[in-house]
């Protein structure tokens, strides 16, 4: 239960920090972005 909470918190932090660090000069097209599911799996592997 605790590890799920930690993983969820870490994922939320990563997502929100990505929005905070984004600027108007992003040259990467959305089609090249990493899928959210992949990010979620990486966070669960690292913290789960």
mmCIF file as Biopython writes it, N, C-alpha, C and O atoms, coordinates in Angstrom:
data_model
#
loop_
_atom_site.group_PDB
_atom_site.id
_atom_site.type_symbol
_atom_site.label_atom_id
_atom_site.label_alt_id
_atom_site.label_comp_id
_atom_site.label_asym_id
_atom_site.label_entity_id
_atom_site.label_seq_id
_atom_site.pdbx_PDB_ins_code
_atom_site.Cartn_x
_atom_site.Cartn_y
_atom_site.Cartn_z
_atom_site.occupancy
_atom_site.B_iso_or_equiv
_atom_site.auth_seq_id
_atom_site.auth_asym_id
_atom_site.pdbx_PDB_model_num
ATOM 1   N N  . UNK A ? 1  ? 0.823  -1.195 0.000   1.0 0.0 1  A 1 
ATOM 2   C CA . UNK A ? 1  ? 0.000  0.000  0.000   1.0 0.0 1  A 1 
ATOM 3   C C  . UNK A ? 1  ? 0.866  1.258  0.000   1.0 0.0 1  A 1 
ATOM 4   O O  . UNK A ? 1  ? 0.620  2.198  -0.756  1.0 0.0 1  A 1 
ATOM 5   N N  . UNK A ? 2  ? 1.880  1.257  0.858   1.0 0.0 2  A 1 
ATOM 6   C CA . UNK A ? 2  ? 2.747  2.420  0.947   1.0 0.0 2  A 1 
ATOM 7   C C  . UNK A ? 2  ? 3.553  2.623  -0.330  1.0 0.0 2  A 1 
ATOM 8   O O  . UNK A ? 2  ? 3.751  3.756  -0.769  1.0 0.0 2  A 1 
ATOM 9   N N  . UNK A ? 3  ? 4.023  1.519  -0.930  1.0 0.0 3  A 1 
ATOM 10  C CA . UNK A ? 3  ? 4.816  1.653  -2.146  1.0 0.0 3  A 1 
ATOM 11  C C  . UNK A ? 3  ? 3.962  2.183  -3.304  1.0 0.0 3  A 1 
ATOM 12  O O  . UNK A ? 3  ? 4.465  2.911  -4.160  1.0 0.0 3  A 1 
ATOM 13  N N  . UNK A ? 4  ? 2.686  1.823  -3.334  1.0 0.0 4  A 1 
ATOM 14  C CA . UNK A ? 4  ? 1.786  2.356  -4.355  1.0 0.0 4  A 1 
ATOM 15  C C  . UNK A ? 4  ? 1.603  3.852  -4.218  1.0 0.0 4  A 1 
ATOM 16  O O  . UNK A ? 4  ? 1.559  4.581  -5.209  1.0 0.0 4  A 1 
ATOM 17  N N  . UNK A ? 5  ? 1.496  4.300  -2.980  1.0 0.0 5  A 1 
ATOM 18  C CA . UNK A ? 5  ? 1.358  5.733  -2.715  1.0 0.0 5  A 1 
ATOM 19  C C  . UNK A ? 5  ? 2.622  6.472  -3.140  1.0 0.0 5  A 1 
ATOM 20  O O  . UNK A ? 5  ? 2.551  7.542  -3.746  1.0 0.0 5  A 1 
ATOM 21  N N  . UNK A ? 6  ? 3.765  5.903  -2.821  1.0 0.0 6  A 1 
ATOM 22  C CA . UNK A ? 6  ? 5.039  6.535  -3.176  1.0 0.0 6  A 1 
ATOM 23  C C  . UNK A ? 6  ? 5.187  6.597  -4.697  1.0 0.0 6  A 1 
ATOM 24  O O  . UNK A ? 6  ? 5.605  7.621  -5.238  1.0 0.0 6  A 1 
ATOM 25  N N  . UNK A ? 7  ? 4.845  5.508  -5.385  1.0 0.0 7  A 1 
ATOM 26  C CA . UNK A ? 7  ? 4.938  5.489  -6.847  1.0 0.0 7  A 1 
ATOM 27  C C  . UNK A ? 7  ? 3.995  6.513  -7.465  1.0 0.0 7  A 1 
ATOM 28  O O  . UNK A ? 7  ? 4.364  7.211  -8.410  1.0 0.0 7  A 1 
ATOM 29  N N  . UNK A ? 8  ? 2.785  6.603  -6.935  1.0 0.0 8  A 1 
ATOM 30  C CA . UNK A ? 8  ? 1.817  7.574  -7.452  1.0 0.0 8  A 1 
ATOM 31  C C  . UNK A ? 8  ? 2.303  8.997  -7.226  1.0 0.0 8  A 1 
ATOM 32  O O  . UNK A ? 8  ? 2.179  9.851  -8.104  1.0 0.0 8  A 1 
ATOM 33  N N  . UNK A ? 9  ? 2.849  9.242  -6.062  1.0 0.0 9  A 1 
ATOM 34  C CA . UNK A ? 9  ? 3.366  10.571 -5.749  1.0 0.0 9  A 1 
ATOM 35  C C  . UNK A ? 9  ? 4.546  10.924 -6.647  1.0 0.0 9  A 1 
ATOM 36  O O  . UNK A ? 9  ? 4.648  12.051 -7.132  1.0 0.0 9  A 1 
ATOM 37  N N  . UNK A ? 10 ? 5.430  9.966  -6.868  1.0 0.0 10 A 1 
ATOM 38  C CA . UNK A ? 10 ? 6.583  10.207 -7.736  1.0 0.0 10 A 1 
ATOM 39  C C  . UNK A ? 10 ? 6.133  10.496 -9.167  1.0 0.0 10 A 1 
ATOM 40  O O  . UNK A ? 10 ? 6.648  11.408 -9.813  1.0 0.0 10 A 1 
ATOM 41  N N  . UNK A ? 11 ? 5.178  9.721  -9.652  1.0 0.0 11 A 1 
ATOM 42  C CA . UNK A ? 11 ? 4.677  9.927  -11.008 1.0 0.0 11 A 1 
ATOM 43  C C  . UNK A ? 11 ? 4.030  11.299 -11.136 1.0 0.0 11 A 1 
ATOM 44  O O  . UNK A ? 11 ? 4.276  12.014 -12.107 1.0 0.0 11 A 1 
ATOM 45  N N  . UNK A ? 12 ? 3.218  11.663 -10.178 1.0 0.0 12 A 1 
ATOM 46  C CA . UNK A ? 12 ? 2.574  12.974 -10.209 1.0 0.0 12 A 1 
ATOM 47  C C  . UNK A ? 12 ? 3.618  14.083 -10.185 1.0 0.0 12 A 1 
ATOM 48  O O  . UNK A ? 12 ? 3.487  15.071 -10.907 1.0 0.0 12 A 1 
ATOM 49  N N  . UNK A ? 13 ? 4.640  13.932 -9.372  1.0 0.0 13 A 1 
ATOM 50  C CA . UNK A ? 13 ? 5.707  14.938 -9.305  1.0 0.0 13 A 1 
ATOM 51  C C  . UNK A ? 13 ? 6.420  15.086 -10.639 1.0 0.0 13 A 1 
ATOM 52  O O  . UNK A ? 13 ? 6.707  16.198 -11.082 1.0 0.0 13 A 1 
ATOM 53  N N  . UNK A ? 14 ? 6.704  13.950 -11.279 1.0 0.0 14 A 1 
ATOM 54  C CA . UNK A ? 14 ? 7.376  14.001 -12.580 1.0 0.0 14 A 1 
ATOM 55  C C  . UNK A ? 14 ? 6.515  14.691 -13.629 1.0 0.0 14 A 1 
ATOM 56  O O  . UNK A ? 14 ? 7.005  15.503 -14.414 1.0 0.0 14 A 1 
ATOM 57  N N  . UNK A ? 15 ? 5.236  14.363 -13.636 1.0 0.0 15 A 1 
ATOM 58  C CA . UNK A ? 15 ? 4.340  14.964 -14.622 1.0 0.0 15 A 1 
ATOM 59  C C  . UNK A ? 15 ? 4.228  16.462 -14.393 1.0 0.0 15 A 1 
ATOM 60  O O  . UNK A ? 15 ? 4.325  17.244 -15.339 1.0 0.0 15 A 1 
ATOM 61  N N  . UNK A ? 16 ? 4.025  16.869 -13.151 1.0 0.0 16 A 1 
ATOM 62  C CA . UNK A ? 16 ? 3.884  18.292 -12.863 1.0 0.0 16 A 1 
ATOM 63  C C  . UNK A ? 16 ? 5.175  19.056 -13.099 1.0 0.0 16 A 1 
ATOM 64  O O  . UNK A ? 16 ? 5.135  20.195 -13.564 1.0 0.0 16 A 1 
ATOM 65  N N  . UNK A ? 17 ? 6.314  18.460 -12.792 1.0 0.0 17 A 1 
ATOM 66  C CA . UNK A ? 17 ? 7.572  19.156 -13.028 1.0 0.0 17 A 1 
ATOM 67  C C  . UNK A ? 17 ? 7.830  19.306 -14.525 1.0 0.0 17 A 1 
ATOM 68  O O  . UNK A ? 17 ? 8.448  20.280 -14.956 1.0 0.0 17 A 1 
ATOM 69  N N  . UNK A ? 18 ? 7.358  18.349 -15.313 1.0 0.0 18 A 1 
ATOM 70  C CA . UNK A ? 18 ? 7.486  18.474 -16.759 1.0 0.0 18 A 1 
ATOM 71  C C  . UNK A ? 18 ? 6.718  19.664 -17.284 1.0 0.0 18 A 1 
ATOM 72  O O  . UNK A ? 18 ? 7.198  20.377 -18.165 1.0 0.0 18 A 1 
ATOM 73  N N  . UNK A ? 19 ? 5.524  19.886 -16.750 1.0 0.0 19 A 1 
ATOM 74  C CA . UNK A ? 19 ? 4.747  21.056 -17.152 1.0 0.0 19 A 1 
ATOM 75  C C  . UNK A ? 19 ? 5.436  22.340 -16.700 1.0 0.0 19 A 1 
ATOM 76  O O  . UNK A ? 19 ? 5.442  23.334 -17.425 1.0 0.0 19 A 1 
ATOM 77  N N  . UNK A ? 20 ? 6.009  22.318 -15.517 1.0 0.0 20 A 1 
ATOM 78  C CA . UNK A ? 20 ? 6.660  23.511 -14.992 1.0 0.0 20 A 1 
ATOM 79  C C  . UNK A ? 20 ? 7.916  23.858 -15.781 1.0 0.0 20 A 1 
ATOM 80  O O  . UNK A ? 20 ? 8.241  25.035 -15.937 1.0 0.0 20 A 1 
ATOM 81  N N  . UNK A ? 21 ? 8.625  22.852 -16.279 1.0 0.0 21 A 1 
ATOM 82  C CA . UNK A ? 21 ? 9.866  23.101 -17.002 1.0 0.0 21 A 1 
ATOM 83  C C  . UNK A ? 21 ? 9.652  23.363 -18.492 1.0 0.0 21 A 1 
ATOM 84  O O  . UNK A ? 21 ? 10.568 23.806 -19.185 1.0 0.0 21 A 1 
ATOM 85  N N  . UNK A ? 22 ? 8.465  23.094 -18.976 1.0 0.0 22 A 1 
ATOM 86  C CA . UNK A ? 22 ? 8.183  23.316 -20.396 1.0 0.0 22 A 1 
ATOM 87  C C  . UNK A ? 22 ? 8.203  24.812 -20.695 1.0 0.0 22 A 1 
ATOM 88  O O  . UNK A ? 22 ? 7.793  25.636 -19.877 1.0 0.0 22 A 1 
ATOM 89  N N  . UNK A ? 23 ? 8.679  25.132 -21.864 1.0 0.0 23 A 1 
ATOM 90  C CA . UNK A ? 23 ? 8.667  26.526 -22.271 1.0 0.0 23 A 1 
ATOM 91  C C  . UNK A ? 23 ? 8.136  26.641 -23.688 1.0 0.0 23 A 1 
ATOM 92  O O  . UNK A ? 23 ? 7.746  25.642 -24.291 1.0 0.0 23 A 1 
ATOM 93  N N  . UNK A ? 24 ? 8.121  27.822 -24.207 1.0 0.0 24 A 1 
ATOM 94  C CA . UNK A ? 24 ? 7.566  28.063 -25.538 1.0 0.0 24 A 1 
ATOM 95  C C  . UNK A ? 24 ? 8.510  27.627 -26.654 1.0 0.0 24 A 1 
ATOM 96  O O  . UNK A ? 24 ? 8.132  27.676 -27.824 1.0 0.0 24 A 1 
ATOM 97  N N  . UNK A ? 25 ? 9.713  27.209 -26.326 1.0 0.0 25 A 1 
ATOM 98  C CA . UNK A ? 25 ? 10.708 26.871 -27.333 1.0 0.0 25 A 1 
ATOM 99  C C  . UNK A ? 25 ? 10.940 25.375 -27.444 1.0 0.0 25 A 1 
ATOM 100 O O  . UNK A ? 25 ? 12.039 24.936 -27.783 1.0 0.0 25 A 1 
ATOM 101 N N  . UNK A ? 26 ? 9.929  24.608 -27.165 1.0 0.0 26 A 1 
ATOM 102 C CA . UNK A ? 26 ? 10.034 23.155 -27.276 1.0 0.0 26 A 1 
ATOM 103 C C  . UNK A ? 26 ? 9.965  22.782 -28.757 1.0 0.0 26 A 1 
ATOM 104 O O  . UNK A ? 26 ? 8.980  23.073 -29.435 1.0 0.0 26 A 1 
ATOM 105 N N  . UNK A ? 27 ? 11.019 22.136 -29.246 1.0 0.0 27 A 1 
ATOM 106 C CA . UNK A ? 27 ? 11.088 21.793 -30.658 1.0 0.0 27 A 1 
ATOM 107 C C  . UNK A ? 27 ? 10.703 20.354 -30.948 1.0 0.0 27 A 1 
ATOM 108 O O  . UNK A ? 27 ? 10.672 19.946 -32.109 1.0 0.0 27 A 1 
ATOM 109 N N  . UNK A ? 28 ? 10.410 19.579 -29.912 1.0 0.0 28 A 1 
ATOM 110 C CA . UNK A ? 28 ? 10.057 18.174 -30.087 1.0 0.0 28 A 1 
ATOM 111 C C  . UNK A ? 28 ? 8.571  18.047 -30.396 1.0 0.0 28 A 1 
ATOM 112 O O  . UNK A ? 28 ? 7.743  18.549 -29.637 1.0 0.0 28 A 1 
ATOM 113 N N  . UNK A ? 29 ? 8.220  17.394 -31.483 1.0 0.0 29 A 1 
ATOM 114 C CA . UNK A ? 29 ? 6.802  17.191 -31.775 1.0 0.0 29 A 1 
ATOM 115 C C  . UNK A ? 29 ? 6.183  16.212 -30.784 1.0 0.0 29 A 1 
ATOM 116 O O  . UNK A ? 29 ? 6.858  15.312 -30.282 1.0 0.0 29 A 1 
ATOM 117 N N  . UNK A ? 30 ? 4.927  16.390 -30.513 1.0 0.0 30 A 1 
ATOM 118 C CA . UNK A ? 30 ? 4.211  15.547 -29.558 1.0 0.0 30 A 1 
ATOM 119 C C  . UNK A ? 30 ? 4.312  14.076 -29.957 1.0 0.0 30 A 1 
ATOM 120 O O  . UNK A ? 30 ? 4.327  13.206 -29.086 1.0 0.0 30 A 1 
ATOM 121 N N  . UNK A ? 31 ? 4.378  13.792 -31.214 1.0 0.0 31 A 1 
ATOM 122 C CA . UNK A ? 31 ? 4.466  12.402 -31.672 1.0 0.0 31 A 1 
ATOM 123 C C  . UNK A ? 31 ? 5.757  11.718 -31.217 1.0 0.0 31 A 1 
ATOM 124 O O  . UNK A ? 31 ? 5.824  10.490 -31.193 1.0 0.0 31 A 1 
ATOM 125 N N  . UNK A ? 32 ? 6.789  12.501 -30.855 1.0 0.0 32 A 1 
ATOM 126 C CA . UNK A ? 32 ? 8.048  11.936 -30.384 1.0 0.0 32 A 1 
ATOM 127 C C  . UNK A ? 32 ? 8.114  11.787 -28.862 1.0 0.0 32 A 1 
ATOM 128 O O  . UNK A ? 32 ? 9.090  11.252 -28.334 1.0 0.0 32 A 1 
ATOM 129 N N  . UNK A ? 33 ? 7.098  12.250 -28.168 1.0 0.0 33 A 1 
ATOM 130 C CA . UNK A ? 33 ? 7.093  12.163 -26.713 1.0 0.0 33 A 1 
ATOM 131 C C  . UNK A ? 33 ? 6.957  10.717 -26.269 1.0 0.0 33 A 1 
ATOM 132 O O  . UNK A ? 33 ? 6.408  9.877  -26.982 1.0 0.0 33 A 1 
ATOM 133 N N  . UNK A ? 34 ? 7.464  10.450 -25.086 1.0 0.0 34 A 1 
ATOM 134 C CA . UNK A ? 34 ? 7.357  9.121  -24.487 1.0 0.0 34 A 1 
ATOM 135 C C  . UNK A ? 34 ? 5.931  8.922  -23.966 1.0 0.0 34 A 1 
ATOM 136 O O  . UNK A ? 34 ? 5.372  9.834  -23.358 1.0 0.0 34 A 1 
ATOM 137 N N  . UNK A ? 35 ? 5.339  7.758  -24.191 1.0 0.0 35 A 1 
ATOM 138 C CA . UNK A ? 35 ? 3.988  7.519  -23.693 1.0 0.0 35 A 1 
ATOM 139 C C  . UNK A ? 35 ? 3.931  7.554  -22.165 1.0 0.0 35 A 1 
ATOM 140 O O  . UNK A ? 35 ? 4.889  7.161  -21.500 1.0 0.0 35 A 1 
ATOM 141 N N  . UNK A ? 36 ? 2.834  8.015  -21.619 1.0 0.0 36 A 1 
ATOM 142 C CA . UNK A ? 36 ? 2.665  8.082  -20.165 1.0 0.0 36 A 1 
ATOM 143 C C  . UNK A ? 36 ? 2.765  6.703  -19.528 1.0 0.0 36 A 1 
ATOM 144 O O  . UNK A ? 36 ? 3.296  6.564  -18.426 1.0 0.0 36 A 1 
ATOM 145 N N  . UNK A ? 37 ? 2.261  5.691  -20.210 1.0 0.0 37 A 1 
ATOM 146 C CA . UNK A ? 37 ? 2.294  4.340  -19.666 1.0 0.0 37 A 1 
ATOM 147 C C  . UNK A ? 37 ? 3.740  3.869  -19.474 1.0 0.0 37 A 1 
ATOM 148 O O  . UNK A ? 37 ? 4.049  3.200  -18.488 1.0 0.0 37 A 1 
ATOM 149 N N  . UNK A ? 38 ? 4.606  4.211  -20.394 1.0 0.0 38 A 1 
ATOM 150 C CA . UNK A ? 38 ? 6.019  3.852  -20.278 1.0 0.0 38 A 1 
ATOM 151 C C  . UNK A ? 38 ? 6.645  4.532  -19.066 1.0 0.0 38 A 1 
ATOM 152 O O  . UNK A ? 38 ? 7.397  3.910  -18.316 1.0 0.0 38 A 1 
ATOM 153 N N  . UNK A ? 39 ? 6.335  5.783  -18.883 1.0 0.0 39 A 1 
ATOM 154 C CA . UNK A ? 39 ? 6.835  6.526  -17.726 1.0 0.0 39 A 1 
ATOM 155 C C  . UNK A ? 39 ? 6.314  5.906  -16.433 1.0 0.0 39 A 1 
ATOM 156 O O  . UNK A ? 39 ? 7.067  5.752  -15.471 1.0 0.0 39 A 1 
ATOM 157 N N  . UNK A ? 40 ? 5.048  5.554  -16.404 1.0 0.0 40 A 1 
ATOM 158 C CA . UNK A ? 40 ? 4.457  4.945  -15.214 1.0 0.0 40 A 1 
ATOM 159 C C  . UNK A ? 40 ? 5.161  3.640  -14.878 1.0 0.0 40 A 1 
ATOM 160 O O  . UNK A ? 40 ? 5.444  3.374  -13.710 1.0 0.0 40 A 1 
ATOM 161 N N  . UNK A ? 41 ? 5.446  2.829  -15.877 1.0 0.0 41 A 1 
ATOM 162 C CA . UNK A ? 41 ? 6.132  1.557  -15.656 1.0 0.0 41 A 1 
ATOM 163 C C  . UNK A ? 41 ? 7.551  1.779  -15.133 1.0 0.0 41 A 1 
ATOM 164 O O  . UNK A ? 41 ? 8.009  1.044  -14.259 1.0 0.0 41 A 1 
ATOM 165 N N  . UNK A ? 42 ? 8.238  2.773  -15.652 1.0 0.0 42 A 1 
ATOM 166 C CA . UNK A ? 42 ? 9.591  3.059  -15.189 1.0 0.0 42 A 1 
ATOM 167 C C  . UNK A ? 42 ? 9.591  3.497  -13.730 1.0 0.0 42 A 1 
ATOM 168 O O  . UNK A ? 42 ? 10.452 3.087  -12.951 1.0 0.0 42 A 1 
ATOM 169 N N  . UNK A ? 43 ? 8.633  4.325  -13.368 1.0 0.0 43 A 1 
ATOM 170 C CA . UNK A ? 43 ? 8.534  4.770  -11.976 1.0 0.0 43 A 1 
ATOM 171 C C  . UNK A ? 43 ? 8.214  3.612  -11.059 1.0 0.0 43 A 1 
ATOM 172 O O  . UNK A ? 43 ? 8.780  3.510  -9.971  1.0 0.0 43 A 1 
ATOM 173 N N  . UNK A ? 44 ? 7.307  2.728  -11.481 1.0 0.0 44 A 1 
ATOM 174 C CA . UNK A ? 44 ? 6.967  1.575  -10.650 1.0 0.0 44 A 1 
ATOM 175 C C  . UNK A ? 44 ? 8.154  0.641  -10.504 1.0 0.0 44 A 1 
ATOM 176 O O  . UNK A ? 44 ? 8.348  0.072  -9.430  1.0 0.0 44 A 1 
ATOM 177 N N  . UNK A ? 45 ? 8.961  0.464  -11.557 1.0 0.0 45 A 1 
ATOM 178 C CA . UNK A ? 45 ? 10.135 -0.396 -11.467 1.0 0.0 45 A 1 
ATOM 179 C C  . UNK A ? 45 ? 11.178 0.192  -10.526 1.0 0.0 45 A 1 
ATOM 180 O O  . UNK A ? 45 ? 11.826 -0.531 -9.769  1.0 0.0 45 A 1 
ATOM 181 N N  . UNK A ? 46 ? 11.330 1.501  -10.582 1.0 0.0 46 A 1 
ATOM 182 C CA . UNK A ? 46 ? 12.345 2.143  -9.776  1.0 0.0 46 A 1 
ATOM 183 C C  . UNK A ? 46 ? 11.928 2.233  -8.307  1.0 0.0 46 A 1 
ATOM 184 O O  . UNK A ? 46 ? 12.753 2.027  -7.417  1.0 0.0 46 A 1 
ATOM 185 N N  . UNK A ? 47 ? 10.659 2.538  -8.050  1.0 0.0 47 A 1 
ATOM 186 C CA . UNK A ? 47 ? 10.208 2.773  -6.682  1.0 0.0 47 A 1 
ATOM 187 C C  . UNK A ? 47 ? 9.311  1.665  -6.143  1.0 0.0 47 A 1 
ATOM 188 O O  . UNK A ? 47 ? 9.002  1.642  -4.952  1.0 0.0 47 A 1 
ATOM 189 N N  . UNK A ? 48 ? 8.895  0.756  -7.004  1.0 0.0 48 A 1 
ATOM 190 C CA . UNK A ? 48 ? 7.950  -0.283 -6.595  1.0 0.0 48 A 1 
ATOM 191 C C  . UNK A ? 48 ? 8.615  -1.452 -6.065  1.0 0.0 48 A 1 
ATOM 192 O O  . UNK A ? 48 ? 7.955  -2.415 -5.677  1.0 0.0 48 A 1 
#
